[in-house]
Amino acid sequence: MKVRILTNSLATHDVPAVNSHYKPWRDDLILAGAELHELKPDAAIHSLVGIPPV
């Protein structure tokens, strides 16, 4: 079974606690074989998908 995790990077929001909360488990997730990806903003496509947060 392949496990992929996509989460926000710190660059996508202004709440550092969100990213720091799962920091202790990052290495364990990767060592267990999960693919961990953090979404970050991309200025090149922002005009195509840029929707301000609510």
N, C-alpha and C positions, 0 to 999 in steps of 0.2 A: 504494500500500500504506500502510495506517495502522499505526503502531507505538505501542502504549501500554505504559508501564512502571509497575508498581505495586511499591513497596518500603516497608519500614518507616520510619516517622519516628523521630527520636531519642526521642520521647515514648513509644514502644512497647517500649523495651528500655533496658538500662543499659550498653551498650557503644558509646561515642562513636566508636570506630575504625570501626565498621561504616558509619556515615554519612559520616564524613570520608574514607573510602577512595575513594568514587566522586565526591566533590565536584569534582575537577578536570574531570570529564566532563559534569557537569550542563548547563552552558551549551551545550556542543557537541551534546548529545543534543537539547535543545530547539531549537537553531538548525537542526538537521537535520530537524526536523519531528516528532520524537517527542513524545507526550504523557507527561509525567512526573508521577506522583501518589505522594504519600507518605501511607501509612496512619497515622492517629493514633487514640488511644483516644477513645471516645465514652461518657461516663458515663451518658447517657440509655439506651443499649442494653446496657450492661455486664452487667446481670442476665440478659439474654437470651442472650448469647454469651460471657460471661466465663468462660473456661477458663484456669486458671493455667498458665503455661509449665512444661514438664517440665525 
